[in-house]
């Protein structure tokens, strides 16, 4: 009989643990739903501006690709096949609506030597998960993400990102 009581205790403890895990999961799901609602509240007013943000990014691109600095960068990329893109912006994922900055999610906007802006994204140490040409694909992006790109352009932070990327890639230039 004592053996059966041990089993009863183990079953009782097991049920408690299962119930606790279920409770914690319900709380996590509720917090996730609340977080999504809050993010959508932030993004909803920006949906009408998404095209405007997209256009501003390409206005900057059109100007930048005409600079002497970009011509020099493009020349370096042509001479070094291992360097095909220049990072102009990095953040969490921008192709997910609402735009959530989950840990481990990364994205880069990169400018290639032809002047195309390509969106790369992935997760932690894994490879690229998404590759999207930004031109004509504004509807695939969170307006909050596009707004952040425009803010970096307006504040000049984009040039720091470019300079750091050039320095990083400079180590590989032959």
Buried (B, 14 or more C-beta within 10 A) or exposed (E): EEEEEEEEEEEEEEEEEEEEEEEEEEEEEEEEEEEEEEBEEBBEEBBEBBEBBBEBBBEBBEEBBEEEEBEEBBEBBEEBEEBEBBBBBBBBBBBBBBBBEEEEBBBBBBBBBEBBBBBBBBBEEEEEBBEBEBBEEBEBBBBBBBBBBBEBBEEEBBBEBBEEBBEEBEEEEE
